[in-house]
């Protein structure tokens, strides 16, 4: 498999307790590393106003993670994003295109 550079941005519910939010961010980082991924940078933007309301939320907690991984790393990350209720939006992009 080919290792590529990716960037993922995810928005968490703004009302989460800080320790729950940190635990969830750590869980997302573990999903990447447990699936042959290597995290190169984590950037926490914090609570920001959303461009439009999502699920009755006007704000969200933004985190950006840059990582190197294979397609299965991305597949597993996306699968988890879909089942984690606290993730209100996510995006994964291939930075090499």
N, CA, C and O atoms as a GROMACS GRO file, in nm:
protein
  388
    1UNK      N    1   0.084  -0.120   0.000
    1UNK     CA    2   0.000   0.000   0.000
    1UNK      C    3   0.087   0.125   0.000
    1UNK      O    4   0.202   0.124   0.044
    2UNK      N    5   0.028   0.231  -0.050
    2UNK     CA    6   0.103   0.355  -0.060
    2UNK      C    7   0.065   0.449   0.055
    2UNK      O    8  -0.052   0.469   0.085
    3UNK      N    9   0.167   0.505   0.118
    3UNK     CA   10   0.145   0.600   0.226
    3UNK      C   11   0.133   0.740   0.166
    3UNK      O   12   0.218   0.782   0.087
    4UNK      N   13   0.027   0.810   0.205
    4UNK     CA   14   0.003   0.945   0.155
    4UNK      C   15  -0.016   1.040   0.272
    4UNK      O   16  -0.041   0.998   0.385
    5UNK      N   17  -0.004   1.169   0.242
    5UNK     CA   18  -0.028   1.272   0.344
    5UNK      C   19  -0.175   1.314   0.340
    5UNK      O   20  -0.229   1.342   0.233
    6UNK      N   21  -0.237   1.317   0.456
    6UNK     CA   22  -0.378   1.356   0.466
    6UNK      C   23  -0.394   1.464   0.572
    6UNK      O   24  -0.309   1.482   0.660
    7UNK      N   25  -0.505   1.533   0.562
    7UNK     CA   26  -0.545   1.628   0.666
    7UNK      C   27  -0.691   1.600   0.698
    7UNK      O   28  -0.773   1.584   0.607
    8UNK      N   29  -0.722   1.594   0.826
    8UNK     CA   30  -0.861   1.578   0.866
    8UNK      C   31  -0.899   1.693   0.959
    8UNK      O   32  -0.822   1.731   1.047
    9UNK      N   33  -1.017   1.744   0.937
    9UNK     CA   34  -1.074   1.848   1.023
    9UNK      C   35  -1.203   1.789   1.078
    9UNK      O   36  -1.284   1.736   1.001
   10UNK      N   37  -1.223   1.797   1.209
   10UNK     CA   38  -1.350   1.752   1.263
   10UNK      C   39  -1.402   1.853   1.364
   10UNK      O   40  -1.326   1.921   1.432
   11UNK      N   41  -1.534   1.861   1.371
   11UNK     CA   42  -1.601   1.956   1.460
   11UNK      C   43  -1.680   1.876   1.563
   11UNK      O   44  -1.763   1.792   1.528
   12UNK      N   45  -1.652   1.903   1.689
   12UNK     CA   46  -1.721   1.836   1.799
   12UNK      C   47  -1.829   1.927   1.856
   12UNK      O   48  -1.823   2.049   1.842
   13UNK      N   49  -1.926   1.865   1.922
   13UNK     CA   50  -2.031   1.942   1.989
   13UNK      C   51  -1.966   2.040   2.087
   13UNK      O   52  -1.875   2.001   2.160
   14UNK      N   53  -2.011   2.164   2.089
   14UNK     CA   54  -1.946   2.266   2.173
   14UNK      C   55  -1.973   2.248   2.323
   14UNK      O   56  -1.900   2.302   2.405
   15UNK      N   57  -2.077   2.174   2.358
   15UNK     CA   58  -2.116   2.163   2.499
   15UNK      C   59  -2.040   2.053   2.574
   15UNK      O   60  -2.064   2.033   2.693
   16UNK      N   61  -1.950   1.982   2.506
   16UNK     CA   62  -1.880   1.871   2.572
   16UNK      C   63  -1.792   1.922   2.686
   16UNK      O   64  -1.736   2.031   2.679
   17UNK      N   65  -1.781   1.840   2.791
   17UNK     CA   66  -1.686   1.870   2.899
   17UNK      C   67  -1.546   1.859   2.842
   17UNK      O   68  -1.520   1.780   2.751
   18UNK      N   69  -1.454   1.940   2.895
   18UNK     CA   70  -1.318   1.942   2.841
   18UNK      C   71  -1.251   1.805   2.846
   18UNK      O   72  -1.187   1.765   2.749
   19UNK      N   73  -1.266   1.733   2.958
   19UNK     CA   74  -1.199   1.602   2.967
   19UNK      C   75  -1.260   1.501   2.870
   19UNK      O   76  -1.189   1.415   2.818
   20UNK      N   77  -1.391   1.510   2.845
   20UNK     CA   78  -1.455   1.422   2.746
   20UNK      C   79  -1.405   1.455   2.606
   20UNK      O   80  -1.380   1.366   2.525
   21UNK      N   81  -1.392   1.584   2.579
   21UNK     CA   82  -1.344   1.629   2.447
   21UNK      C   83  -1.200   1.582   2.425
   21UNK      O   84  -1.167   1.530   2.319
   22UNK      N   85  -1.114   1.602   2.526
   22UNK     CA   86  -0.974   1.558   2.514
   22UNK      C   87  -0.966   1.407   2.493
   22UNK      O   88  -0.886   1.359   2.413
   23UNK      N   89  -1.050   1.331   2.565
   23UNK     CA   90  -1.052   1.184   2.551
   23UNK      C   91  -1.094   1.145   2.410
   23UNK      O   92  -1.038   1.051   2.353
   24UNK      N   93  -1.191   1.216   2.353
   24UNK     CA   94  -1.238   1.185   2.219
   24UNK      C   95  -1.133   1.221   2.114
   24UNK      O   96  -1.114   1.147   2.017
   25UNK      N   97  -1.064   1.333   2.132
   25UNK     CA   98  -0.955   1.370   2.040
   25UNK      C   99  -0.845   1.264   2.047
   25UNK      O  100  -0.790   1.226   1.944
   26UNK      N  101  -0.812   1.218   2.168
   26UNK     CA  102  -0.712   1.111   2.184
   26UNK      C  103  -0.758   0.983   2.115
   26UNK      O  104  -0.678   0.912   2.055
   27UNK      N  105  -0.887   0.954   2.125
   27UNK     CA  106  -0.942   0.833   2.061
   27UNK      C  107  -0.927   0.843   1.910
   27UNK      O  108  -0.892   0.745   1.844
   28UNK      N  109  -0.954   0.960   1.855
   28UNK     CA  110  -0.942   0.979   1.710
   28UNK      C  111  -0.796   0.966   1.668
   28UNK      O  112  -0.765   0.906   1.565
   29UNK      N  113  -0.705   1.021   1.748
   29UNK     CA  114  -0.561   1.007   1.718
   29UNK      C  115  -0.521   0.859   1.724
   29UNK      O  116  -0.441   0.814   1.642
   30UNK      N  117  -0.576   0.784   1.820
   30UNK     CA  118  -0.546   0.641   1.831
   30UNK      C  119  -0.597   0.562   1.711
   30UNK      O  120  -0.532   0.468   1.666
   31UNK      N  121  -0.713   0.601   1.660
   31UNK     CA  122  -0.768   0.533   1.541
   31UNK      C  123  -0.669   0.547   1.426
   31UNK      O  124  -0.647   0.452   1.350
   32UNK      N  125  -0.609   0.665   1.412
   32UNK     CA  126  -0.510   0.687   1.306
   32UNK      C  127  -0.387   0.601   1.329
   32UNK      O  128  -0.344   0.528   1.239
   33UNK      N  129  -0.330   0.608   1.450
   33UNK     CA  130  -0.204   0.536   1.476
   33UNK      C  131  -0.224   0.385   1.482
   33UNK      O  132  -0.133   0.310   1.446
   34UNK      N  133  -0.341   0.338   1.526
   34UNK     CA  134  -0.368   0.194   1.533
   34UNK      C  135  -0.392   0.133   1.395
   34UNK      O  136  -0.393   0.010   1.380
   35UNK      N  137  -0.411   0.217   1.295
   35UNK     CA  138  -0.438   0.170   1.159
   35UNK      C  139  -0.330   0.213   1.062
   35UNK      O  140  -0.358   0.262   0.952
   36UNK      N  141  -0.205   0.196   1.103
   36UNK     CA  142  -0.087   0.222   1.020
   36UNK      C  143  -0.069   0.368   0.981
   36UNK      O  144  -0.006   0.399   0.880
   37UNK      N  145  -0.125   0.458   1.062
   37UNK     CA  146  -0.109   0.601   1.035
   37UNK      C  147  -0.005   0.662   1.126
   37UNK      O  148   0.026   0.608   1.233
   38UNK      N  149   0.050   0.774   1.083
   38UNK     CA  150   0.149   0.847   1.162
   38UNK      C  151   0.106   0.993   1.167
   38UNK      O  152   0.096   1.059   1.063
   39UNK      N  153   0.080   1.043   1.287
   39UNK     CA  154   0.036   1.181   1.304
   39UNK      C  155   0.157   1.274   1.293
   39UNK      O  156   0.258   1.254   1.359
   40UNK      N  157   0.144   1.376   1.208
   40UNK     CA  158   0.254   1.471   1.190
   40UNK      C  159   0.228   1.603   1.261
   40UNK      O  160   0.322   1.673   1.299
   41UNK      N  161   0.099   1.638   1.278
   41UNK     CA  162   0.067   1.766   1.345
   41UNK      C  163  -0.077   1.764   1.393
   41UNK      O  164  -0.167   1.714   1.325
   42UNK      N  165  -0.098   1.820   1.513
   42UNK     CA  166  -0.233   1.837   1.566
   42UNK      C  167  -0.250   1.985   1.598
   42UNK      O  168  -0.168   2.044   1.669
   43UNK      N  169  -0.355   2.045   1.546
   43UNK     CA  170  -0.381   2.186   1.568
   43UNK      C  171  -0.522   2.202   1.621
   43UNK      O  172  -0.619   2.169   1.552
   44UNK      N  173  -0.535   2.251   1.742
   44UNK     CA  174  -0.666   2.270   1.803
   44UNK      C  175  -0.708   2.415   1.785
   44UNK      O  176  -0.647   2.506   1.841
   45UNK      N  177  -0.812   2.436   1.706
   45UNK     CA  178  -0.861   2.572   1.683
   45UNK      C  179  -0.953   2.617   1.794
   45UNK      O  180  -0.970   2.736   1.817
   46UNK      N  181  -1.013   2.520   1.864
   46UNK     CA  182  -1.104   2.554   1.973
   46UNK      C  183  -1.244   2.583   1.925
   46UNK      O  184  -1.284   2.545   1.814
   47UNK      N  185  -1.319   2.650   2.009
   47UNK     CA  186  -1.460   2.677   1.983
   47UNK      C  187  -1.474   2.793   1.884
   47UNK      O  188  -1.422   2.902   1.906
   48UNK      N  189  -1.546   2.768   1.776
   48UNK     CA  190  -1.567   2.869   1.672
   48UNK      C  191  -1.714   2.869   1.632
   48UNK      O  192  -1.785   2.770   1.648
   49UNK      N  193  -1.757   2.983   1.581
   49UNK     CA  194  -1.894   2.995   1.529
   49UNK      C  195  -1.901   2.920   1.396
   49UNK      O  196  -1.812   2.934   1.312
   50UNK      N  197  -2.005   2.842   1.378
   50UNK     CA  198  -2.023   2.768   1.254
   50UNK      C  199  -2.077   2.862   1.145
   50UNK      O  200  -2.145   2.960   1.176
   51UNK      N  201  -2.046   2.833   1.022
   51UNK     CA  202  -2.095   2.914   0.910
   51UNK      C  203  -2.247   2.905   0.900
   51UNK      O  204  -2.313   3.000   0.860
   52UNK      N  205  -2.302   2.791   0.937
   52UNK     CA  206  -2.446   2.771   0.941
   52UNK      C  207  -2.476   2.670   1.052
   52UNK      O  208  -2.389   2.593   1.093
   53UNK      N  209  -2.598   2.673   1.099
   53UNK     CA  210  -2.637   2.586   1.210
   53UNK      C  211  -2.637   2.439   1.167
   53UNK      O  212  -2.689   2.404   1.061
   54UNK      N  213  -2.578   2.354   1.251
   54UNK     CA  214  -2.574   2.210   1.226
   54UNK      C  215  -2.632   2.141   1.348
   54UNK      O  216  -2.582   2.160   1.460
   55UNK      N  217  -2.736   2.061   1.330
   55UNK     CA  218  -2.799   1.987   1.442
   55UNK      C  219  -2.832   2.079   1.560
   55UNK      O  220  -2.811   2.042   1.675
   56UNK      N  221  -2.882   2.197   1.531
   56UNK     CA  222  -2.916   2.298   1.632
   56UNK      C  223  -2.796   2.358   1.705
   56UNK      O  224  -2.812   2.425   1.807
   57UNK      N  225  -2.675   2.334   1.654
   57UNK     CA  226  -2.555   2.395   1.714
   57UNK      C  227  -2.515   2.517   1.631
   57UNK      O  228  -2.512   2.511   1.508
   58UNK      N  229  -2.484   2.626   1.698
   58UNK     CA  230  -2.435   2.746   1.631
   58UNK      C  231  -2.283   2.756   1.639
   58UNK      O  232  -2.221   2.828   1.562
   59UNK      N  233  -2.222   2.681   1.734
   59UNK     CA  234  -2.078   2.677   1.753
   59UNK      C  235  -2.030   2.533   1.748
   59UNK      O  236  -2.109   2.439   1.763
   60UNK      N  237  -1.900   2.517   1.728
   60UNK     CA  238  -1.840   2.383   1.729
   60UNK      C  239  -1.697   2.392   1.775
   60UNK      O  240  -1.637   2.500   1.774
   61UNK      N  241  -1.641   2.278   1.817
   61UNK     CA  242  -1.503   2.274   1.863
   61UNK      C  243  -1.419   2.208   1.753
   61UNK      O  244  -1.433   2.089   1.725
   62UNK      N  245  -1.333   2.289   1.690
   62UNK     CA  246  -1.257   2.245   1.573
   62UNK      C  247  -1.121   2.188   1.611
   62UNK      O  248  -1.051   2.242   1.697
   63UNK      N  249  -1.085   2.077   1.545
   63UNK     CA  250  -0.952   2.019   1.558
   63UNK      C  251  -0.905   1.977   1.419
   63UNK      O  252  -0.982   1.922   1.341
   64UNK      N  253  -0.777   2.003   1.389
   64UNK     CA  254  -0.717   1.965   1.261
   64UNK      C  255  -0.602   1.870   1.291
   64UNK      O  256  -0.517   1.899   1.375
   65UNK      N  257  -0.599   1.757   1.221
   65UNK     CA  258  -0.488   1.661   1.237
   65UNK      C  259  -0.430   1.633   1.100
   65UNK      O  260  -0.501   1.594   1.007
   66UNK      N  261  -0.300   1.653   1.086
   66UNK     CA  262  -0.227   1.613   0.965
   66UNK      C  263  -0.164   1.477   0.995
   66UNK      O  264  -0.106   1.457   1.101
   67UNK      N  265  -0.176   1.386   0.900
   67UNK     CA  266  -0.119   1.252   0.922
   67UNK      C  267  -0.080   1.187   0.790
   67UNK      O  268  -0.130   1.223   0.684
   68UNK      N  269   0.010   1.089   0.801
   68UNK     CA  270   0.046   1.005   0.688
   68UNK      C  271  -0.021   0.871   0.710
   68UNK      O  272  -0.020   0.818   0.821
   69UNK      N  273  -0.079   0.817   0.605
   69UNK     CA  274  -0.147   0.688   0.621
   69UNK      C  275  -0.181   0.625   0.488
   69UNK      O  276  -0.154   0.680   0.382
   70UNK      N  277  -0.241   0.507   0.498
   70UNK     CA  278  -0.284   0.432   0.381
   70UNK      C  279  -0.435   0.451   0.365
   70UNK      O  280  -0.500   0.512   0.450
   71UNK      N  281  -0.488   0.398   0.258
   71UNK     CA  282  -0.632   0.414   0.234
   71UNK      C  283  -0.713   0.348   0.346
   71UNK      O  284  -0.820   0.396   0.380
   72UNK      N  285  -0.663   0.238   0.403
   72UNK     CA  286  -0.737   0.172   0.511
   72UNK      C  287  -0.738   0.258   0.638
   72UNK      O  288  -0.831   0.249   0.717
   73UNK      N  289  -0.635   0.341   0.657
   73UNK     CA  290  -0.634   0.434   0.770
   73UNK      C  291  -0.750   0.532   0.756
   73UNK      O  292  -0.823   0.558   0.851
   74UNK      N  293  -0.766   0.585   0.635
   74UNK     CA  294  -0.873   0.681   0.607
   74UNK      C  295  -1.010   0.614   0.619
   74UNK      O  296  -1.103   0.673   0.674
   75UNK      N  297  -1.022   0.492   0.567
   75UNK     CA  298  -1.149   0.419   0.573
   75UNK      C  299  -1.193   0.398   0.718
   75UNK      O  300  -1.310   0.418   0.752
   76UNK      N  301  -1.100   0.357   0.803
   76UNK     CA  302  -1.134   0.331   0.943
   76UNK      C  303  -1.167   0.461   1.017
   76UNK      O  304  -1.258   0.464   1.100
   77UNK      N  305  -1.094   0.567   0.986
   77UNK     CA  306  -1.121   0.697   1.046
   77UNK      C  307  -1.262   0.745   1.008
   77UNK      O  308  -1.338   0.790   1.093
   78UNK      N  309  -1.295   0.734   0.881
   78UNK     CA  310  -1.426   0.777   0.834
   78UNK      C  311  -1.537   0.693   0.897
   78UNK      O  312  -1.642   0.746   0.935
   79UNK      N  313  -1.515   0.562   0.908
   79UNK     CA  314  -1.614   0.473   0.970
   79UNK      C  315  -1.642   0.517   1.114
   79UNK      O  316  -1.758   0.519   1.158
   80UNK      N  317  -1.537   0.552   1.186
   80UNK     CA  318  -1.553   0.595   1.325
   80UNK      C  319  -1.621   0.730   1.336
   80UNK      O  320  -1.706   0.751   1.423
   81UNK      N  321  -1.585   0.824   1.248
   81UNK     CA  322  -1.651   0.955   1.249
   81UNK      C  323  -1.802   0.939   1.239
   81UNK      O  324  -1.877   1.010   1.306
   82UNK      N  325  -1.846   0.846   1.154
   82UNK     CA  326  -1.989   0.827   1.131
   82UNK      C  327  -2.063   0.773   1.253
   82UNK      O  328  -2.183   0.796   1.268
   83UNK      N  329  -1.993   0.700   1.341
   83UNK     CA  330  -2.061   0.639   1.456
   83UNK      C  331  -2.039   0.714   1.587
   83UNK      O  332  -2.101   0.681   1.688
   84UNK      N  333  -1.950   0.814   1.587
   84UNK     CA  334  -1.928   0.893   1.709
   84UNK      C  335  -2.028   1.008   1.709
   84UNK      O  336  -2.019   1.099   1.628
   85UNK      N  337  -2.123   1.003   1.800
   85UNK     CA  338  -2.231   1.101   1.804
   85UNK      C  339  -2.184   1.245   1.823
   85UNK      O  340  -2.246   1.338   1.772
   86UNK      N  341  -2.074   1.264   1.895
   86UNK     CA  342  -2.028   1.400   1.927
   86UNK      C  343  -1.961   1.471   1.810
   86UNK      O  344  -1.940   1.592   1.816
   87UNK      N  345  -1.929   1.397   1.703
   87UNK     CA  346  -1.870   1.458   1.583
   87UNK      C  347  -1.986   1.510   1.497
   87UNK      O  348  -2.066   1.432   1.445
   88UNK      N  349  -1.993   1.644   1.484
   88UNK     CA  350  -2.105   1.699   1.405
   88UNK      C  351  -2.069   1.720   1.258
   88UNK      O  352  -2.158   1.725   1.173
   89UNK      N  353  -1.941   1.733   1.227
   89UNK     CA  354  -1.895   1.739   1.088
   89UNK      C  355  -1.749   1.693   1.084
   89UNK      O  356  -1.675   1.706   1.181
   90UNK      N  357  -1.710   1.639   0.967
   90UNK     CA  358  -1.570   1.601   0.948
   90UNK      C  359  -1.534   1.610   0.801
   90UNK      O  360  -1.621   1.609   0.714
   91UNK      N  361  -1.406   1.620   0.775
   91UNK     CA  362  -1.356   1.625   0.638
   91UNK      C  363  -1.217   1.561   0.638
   91UNK      O  364  -1.135   1.588   0.726
   92UNK      N  365  -1.191   1.476   0.540
   92UNK     CA  366  -1.059   1.416   0.525
   92UNK      C  367  -1.014   1.446   0.382
   92UNK      O  368  -1.083   1.414   0.286
   93UNK      N  369  -0.897   1.509   0.370
   93UNK     CA  370  -0.848   1.539   0.235
   93UNK      C  371  -0.708   1.482   0.214
   93UNK      O  372  -0.627   1.473   0.306
   94UNK      N  373  -0.684   1.442   0.091
   94UNK     CA  374  -0.553   1.396   0.050
   94UNK      C  375  -0.472   1.520   0.012
   94UNK      O  376  -0.508   1.592  -0.081
   95UNK      N  377  -0.364   1.547   0.084
   95UNK     CA  378  -0.287   1.669   0.062
   95UNK      C  379  -0.194   1.660  -0.058
   95UNK      O  380  -0.130   1.759  -0.094
   96UNK      N  381  -0.185   1.544  -0.122
   96UNK     CA  382  -0.089   1.526  -0.231
   96UNK      C  383  -0.150   1.549  -0.369
   96UNK      O  384  -0.081   1.531  -0.470
   97UNK      N  385  -0.275   1.588  -0.375
   97UNK     CA  386  -0.338   1.609  -0.506
   97UNK      C  387  -0.319   1.750  -0.554
   97UNK      O  388  -0.366   1.785  -0.663
   0.00000   0.00000   0.00000
